[in-house]
Amino acid sequence: MRPILVVGSLNMDLVFTVERAPRAGETVTGLEFSLAPGGKGANQTVAAGRLGGTVSMVGRVGDDPYGENLLESLRASRVDTSRIGRLEGVSTGLAAVVVEKGGENRIIVVPGANGRLSPEDLREEDFPAGGILLLQLEIPLPTVKEALRLAKGKGMTTILDPAPAPGPDDLEDLGEDVFSLVDMVTPNREEARALTGIEVKDLPSALEAARRLLDLGVGYGVVKLGAEGVLGIDGEGTFRHIPGLPVAAVDTTAAGDAFAGGLAVALAEGKGFFEALSWGNRAGALSTTRPGAQPSLPWRQEWEMFGG
């Protein structure tokens, strides 16, 4: 089993369930409210830990109760939290999540302590040689790039989930050479458009976008298609569409993070690229059947039963 390291964000999610999201200037009455541990980095960490990975995380939280709650959630999911720092006088990251009854969501993120994770905070000894690195874009972009650089120096497999979708300024800050440090990039439709300029409407356009990702310099291109599954292409140009699994979606908030966890654990266990996509696809589908971010992430036994 190869070790997995996640460098990323930790947020407490304030989840509002509504019939439909309000329009500009409109007030709607919510159906439910809950607090749930979240943040794309923490979600992917928990997903990998619950699916059986050997996982540690580098990140930052504040010195408030939310920070302690997030650390407790990670520990309960068999994650090593010794590399997560607590910052005095700084808020833990927060996310307001508006979930419509059909499962679609809209999210506002306040970075808080996540914005204080600097390149100088990363230590070479925290990056396990030959392991797997999971990264997202909810921490400062210079820190993302430095993490990739350190990981490649240790012979790690690097996986970048380019979420939230990067704008032109973000891509300029990352630099064109950043993709040469990325083994796998895993955007959804909107993120694929941001990276490639291609609007993903169907499988042919998804394949076109995946090929464009290879042109950027990554080793493997992935386009997540929500309920329609996932499409992947390897460096030789071989591609495959993994169809979506039929589920009654309740909340899609952490589906992409569940996918990342499943993908990483499969690779850690020595599975090939396309089989790893199938693992992630199954984990992502299962997570949509329950509300919340981390509360929706499946344990290994649940995942195996769902796949059977």
N, C-alpha and C positions, 0 to 999 in steps of 0.2 A: 504493500500500500504506500503510494507516494504521498508525502505530506502536502496539505493545502494551506496556503496563506491568503488571507483577504486583507487588502489595504483599502479602507473606504469609510463610509459614513454610518453614523448611528443616530437615529431620530426617534422621538416618541410621536406616534401618530394619533392625532385627534380625528376620529372617524365619524362623519355625519352621514347617515343613510336617509335618502330622500326619494320621493316619487320621481322627480326630475330636478336637474340642477337649475338654479335661478338664472334668468337672463340679466343683463346689465340693468341695475337700478331696481331689481325685483327682490322681494323677500318671500321665501317659501317656508313652510312648516316642516321640520324634520320628523322622520319616523323613529330614529334611534340615534344614540350617541355612545361611543365607547372610546377608551384609551387602549392602544395596542403598541407594543414595541415594534419599531420599524427602522427605516433607513436602508437604502439599497445595499450598502456594504454589510450591515448587520444581518439583513434578511438573507443574503447569499451565504453568509457564514453559518447561520442557523440551518438553512436548507442543507448545506453540505454536512454539517454535524449530525443532523437527524437522519440523514441517509447513510451514515456509517463512515464518513470521512474522518481523517485525523486532521483537525482544523485549528488554526490560530488566527487571530486578527490584530491588525495594527489600526488604531483610530483614537479619537478623542471624544470625551463627554464632559459636561459641566459638573459642578459640585452641588447639583440640585437633586431632589428625589428621582427625577426622570432618569438621570444618569445611572443611579444605582439600580433602578428597575431594568434598564437595558442590560447592564452587566449580569444581573441575575438571570435574565432570559437566555443570554448566551451560555452561561455556565450550565443551566438546566438542559441545554442542547448539546452538551459535551464539547464545549469550545474552550480553548485556552485563551483567557482574557488578560494574561500578564503583560501584554504589550499595549494595552489600552490605557491611556493616561487620563487623569481627571484634572480639569483646569479650574482654579479658583476664580470666582467672580465672573464666570462665563456661563451662559445658558447652554444646556444640552440642545442639540438640533431638534427642531419641531417640524411636523408636517400636518397640515390640515387636508384631510382626504374627504371629498364629497363623492359618495357612492350612490348611483341611481339603482332602482330596483332591479333592472336588467343586468347589473353587474359592471357597467362602465363607470370609470372614475375620473375625477379631476383633482389635481394635487397642487398645493402651495407649500413650498419648503422654505424654512428659515434656517440657514446653516448652523448658526451658533458655533459650538466648539469644533464642528467639522471644518469650518473655515480657517481654524488655527493649526491644522495639521500641515506642517511645512516640510519641504525636502530635507531640511536639516534634522528633522525628527526621525527620519528613516535610518536604521542601522543595518549595516551589511549582515551582521550575525543573525538578524531576524528573518532573513531570506534563506529557506532551507535548500541546499544544493539538490538539484534534480527534481524539485517539487513542482507544484502548480500554483500560479498566482492568478487571483481574481481581482479585477479592478472595474470601477465605474467612474462616473464624472460628477459625483456629488462632493468631492474634495477639491482643493486647489489644483489646477491643471499642471503647474510645475511639479507638484508632488506626485501626480499620476505618472508623469514622464520619468521622474527620478526612480520611482518604484519599478517601472519597466526596465530601466537601465540596470539597476541592481539585480533584478531577477534574471535578465539575460546573462549577466556576468556569472551567475550561479547555475547556469544551464537549466533554468526553470521553463516550463511551458506557460506562456502568458496568454490570458484570456481577457479581452476588454469588452465590457458591456457599455456601449457608448450612450448611456442614459444619465441624466436627461439629454434629449437630442441637442447636439452641439450646434451653435450658430457659427457664422463665418469668422467672427472674432475668436471664438473658442478654437476653431481649427487652425487659425493663424498662430495662436498662442502655443498650441501643441506642436506645430511645425510639421512639414511634410514628411520628415524623416521618422516621426513617431511610429508610423505603421510598420516600419522595418523591425521594430522591437516587439510587434504583436504577432503571436502565432494564430490566434483565433479572434475574430471580431464578430459580435452577436447582436446586431441591431434589430429592432422591430421595423415595421413599415416606415414610420415617420423618421426614425433615426437613419434608416437606409437612404431615404431621400436626402437627408441633411448631409450625409457623407458622400453620396454619389450623384446627386441631382436627378435621380431616376424616381419617378412616382410609381410605387409598387401597387398595381391594381389587380394582378392575377399572377399565375405561375410563370408565364414567359417574362413578365417584367421583373418578377422576383429573381429569376435566373440571370437576367441582364444585370441587375444590381449586384448580385453575388459575384459575377465575373468582374464587375468594376471594382469591387472590394479587393480582389486579387491584384488588380492593376495598381492599387494603392500601395501594395507591398506586403500585405498580410499573407500568412501561410494558408489559412483556410477562411472561406467566407460563409457566413450564416445569415439568413434572413428569417426572423420569427414572424409567423403569419397568424398569430392568435388562434382562433378556433379552427383555422385551416391547417394548423401544424407548423412545420418548419422546413426550410430548404437549405441545403448545405452543399458546398463545392470544395474539393480539395485542390492542392497545388498542381495536380496533373489535369485538372479540368473535369474530373469525374464528379457528377452531381447526383443528388437524390432528394426527392420530396418525401418527408415523413408526414403522413396525413394526421390531422387532428383527431382526438379521441372524443366520442360523444359524451358530453356531461351537461348537467343542469347548472349553468354558471350562476353563482351568487355574487361574487366579488373577484375582479381580475387584478386587484391591487398588486400582489406579489408574484403573479404568474411568471414574469420574466426572471425574477430572482430564484424561484423554485427551479426553473429551467437551468439557470447557471449552476446551482448546487448539484443538480442531477448530472449535468455535463461534466463538472469537475470531478465528482466521485467516480463516474464511469472511467474517465481517463486515469484517475489515481489507481483504479483497480486493473488497469491494463487493457481496457476495451478500445476498439478502433473508433475512428472519427464518427462514422455513420451510426454505429451502435450507441455511441455516447450521445448523439443527437436524439436518438429514440428514448434514452433514459431521461434526458432533460425534458423532452416533449411530454412524457408520461407524468413527470413530477409537476410540470406547469399546469397540465390539465386538471390533475387532482386538486391542486391548490385553489382553483377557482370555485370549487364546490363548497367552500367555507368562507366566512367573512374575516376581515382583518388581514394584516400582513404576516407577521410571524405566527399568529395563531393558526393560520391556514396551511402552514408548511408541513408536509407529511413526514412521518417517521418511516424508517425502512420497511417495517412490516406492513404498514398501510400501503406503501408504494408497491410492494411485491404482490399484495392481494389485489390491488387495483389493476395491475398489469396482467394478472392471471385470468 
